[in-house]
Amino acid sequence: MSSIVLQINGKPVAVPAGSSVAAALRSADVAGLGVTRRSVLGEARAPFCGMGICQECRVSIDGARRLACQTACVAGMKVETGT
């Protein structure tokens, strides 16, 4: 399977083509890149429902607010989690 590279909080992250941004965030966090979203109280946030209802996976993608669980990764995309 081919992979693509996107930027998460300015760090390059390689993921399998077809991955969601939520999966890329999880993959990067497991790799120790520290890209997990944080609440205003500093608590780690992650996708909860996986279908866009809970809004826990809101991130900025190429400057627009999006839901990571509903957005497919594209090579070169820039994701900011607000951490």
N, C-alpha and C positions, 0 to 999 in steps of 0.2 A: 504494500500500500504506500502511496506517495505521501509526503508530508509537506506542510507549508509553514512559513515563519510569520508570526505576527508580533507586535510589540504590546506588552502588558506593563503598564507603569514604567515605560521606557526600557524594559528588558526584553530581549528577543526570546521568544518561546516557540519551539517547534512542536507541531501537533499533526496527527493524521488528517489528511484532507477529508472534509465532510464533518469534522468535529464542531460541536457548538462552542460558543464562547464560554459557557458555563463549564464545559468539560476542559477547555484550555485553562481556565482559572484554577480548577481543581488540580489538574496535572502540574501546573506551575507551582502551586502551593505545596504539593507533595514533594516536589523537587527542591523545596526550601527557598524559593524565590520571594516569599513573603508578600504575595499579591492578594491575599484574602481581603474582601471588603470588610470594613469596620463600621459599626454603628456610631452614633455621636457619643456614646458612652465607652467606646473602645472595644466592644464585644465583636468577636468574629461573626461574620454573616456569610451565608451560603444559600444557594437555591434550596427552596423548601418543597414547593409543589411541582416544579419542573414543567409547568404549563403556563406560566405568566400571571397567575391569579394573585399570588402572595407578594409579588414585586420585590422579594428579598435579593434578587440578582441584578438589580438596576446598576448599570455602569455607563460610562461615557464611551461611545464607540465612534471614532473619527469625529469627535466634537458633538455628537448627538446622544441624548439619553436613550438607552435601549435596555431591553431585558436580555441578559446573557443566555438564558435557557432557550430563547426563541430566535437567536441570531447565529447563523453559520459563520465560521471563521473564513476569512479571505486573506490571502497572502498580503502582507504589508499593512493590514488594518492596525489602528492604534486604539488600544483599550486602556482606559483610566478607571481605577476602582475607587479613587478618593481616599486611599490609605495614606 
